[in-house]
Amino acid sequence: MIQLPEEIKQGVFTYYQVRRDTFKAMFARYKGDKLKNYEVFYIQVHYDIIDKEWFRKEVYPKEPDFGRTAWRFDREKQALRSYHKLTEKNKSK
């Protein structure tokens, strides 16, 4: 499986991985060298074809995912709290 990179550049934003495990991740979102916020999300896996072979690939959430499987926080403490709650939620399943 192709994992999310630890650094992602998308448009004017750069995302840096802060934490992750097998099913969730937390990234810091920067515009230039200014921290804008944190994003916490369940890691989604899509299938992709590369050279006629199917691969599983982790994908960063899209805007419609926010509020359902991904969330933004202005403060690191809030983001960490949410990240750990996702752990507790999945442990009980």
C-alpha positions as CSV (number, residue, x, y, z in Angstrom):
1,M,0.0,0.0,0.0
2,I,1.2,3.5,-0.8
3,Q,1.1,5.6,2.4
4,L,0.4,9.3,2.7
5,P,3.7,11.2,2.6
6,E,4.8,13.1,5.8
7,E,4.8,16.3,3.8
8,I,2.2,17.3,1.3
9,K,2.0,20.4,-0.9
10,Q,-1.4,21.4,-2.2
11,G,-1.9,24.8,-3.8
12,V,-0.7,27.5,-1.4
13,F,-0.7,25.1,1.6
14,T,1.9,22.6,2.9
15,Y,0.8,19.9,5.3
16,Y,3.2,18.2,7.8
17,Q,2.3,15.0,9.5
18,V,2.2,15.4,13.3
19,R,0.9,12.0,14.3
20,R,-0.6,8.9,12.7
21,D,-1.4,5.3,13.3
22,T,-3.0,2.6,11.1
23,F,-6.4,4.3,10.7
24,K,-6.1,8.0,11.6
25,A,-3.7,11.0,11.1
26,M,-3.1,14.5,12.3
27,F,-1.4,17.1,10.0
28,A,-0.4,20.7,10.6
29,R,-1.5,23.0,7.8
30,Y,0.8,25.9,6.8
31,K,0.5,28.8,4.4
32,G,4.1,29.8,3.7
33,D,5.8,29.6,7.0
34,K,2.6,30.5,9.0
35,L,0.7,27.8,10.8
36,K,-2.9,28.0,9.9
37,N,-4.5,25.1,11.7
38,Y,-4.5,21.3,12.3
39,E,-6.4,18.6,10.5
40,V,-7.4,15.3,12.1
41,F,-8.9,12.6,9.9
42,Y,-9.6,8.9,9.4
43,I,-7.2,7.7,6.7
44,Q,-9.1,6.6,3.6
45,V,-7.8,4.1,1.1
46,H,-8.6,4.2,-2.6
47,Y,-7.5,1.9,-5.4
48,D,-5.4,3.3,-8.2
49,I,-3.9,1.7,-11.4
50,I,-0.2,2.2,-12.0
51,D,1.3,0.4,-15.1
52,K,-1.8,-1.8,-15.4
53,E,-1.6,-3.0,-11.8
54,W,-4.0,-2.1,-9.0
55,F,-2.5,-0.5,-5.9
56,R,-4.1,0.6,-2.6
57,K,-3.3,4.2,-1.9
58,E,-4.0,6.4,1.2
59,V,-5.6,9.7,0.3
60,Y,-5.8,13.1,2.0
61,P,-9.3,14.1,2.7
62,K,-11.2,16.4,0.3
63,E,-13.2,19.5,1.4
64,P,-16.5,17.6,1.5
65,D,-15.0,15.1,4.1
66,F,-14.6,17.8,6.7
67,G,-17.2,17.5,9.4
68,R,-17.8,13.8,8.6
69,T,-14.5,12.0,8.6
70,A,-12.1,14.9,8.9
71,W,-11.9,18.0,11.2
72,R,-9.9,21.3,11.4
73,F,-8.8,22.9,14.7
74,D,-7.1,26.2,15.4
75,R,-5.2,24.8,18.4
76,E,-3.0,21.8,18.7
77,K,-4.5,20.8,22.1
78,Q,-8.0,20.6,20.5
79,A,-6.6,18.6,17.6
80,L,-4.8,16.2,19.9
81,R,-8.0,15.7,21.9
82,S,-9.9,14.9,18.8
83,Y,-7.1,12.6,17.5
84,H,-7.2,10.6,20.8
85,K,-11.0,10.4,20.7
86,L,-10.9,8.7,17.3
87,T,-8.6,6.1,18.9
88,E,-11.1,5.5,21.7
89,K,-14.0,5.3,19.2
90,N,-12.3,2.7,17.1
91,K,-11.2,0.6,20.1
92,S,-14.8,0.1,21.1
93,K,-15.8,-1.2,17.6
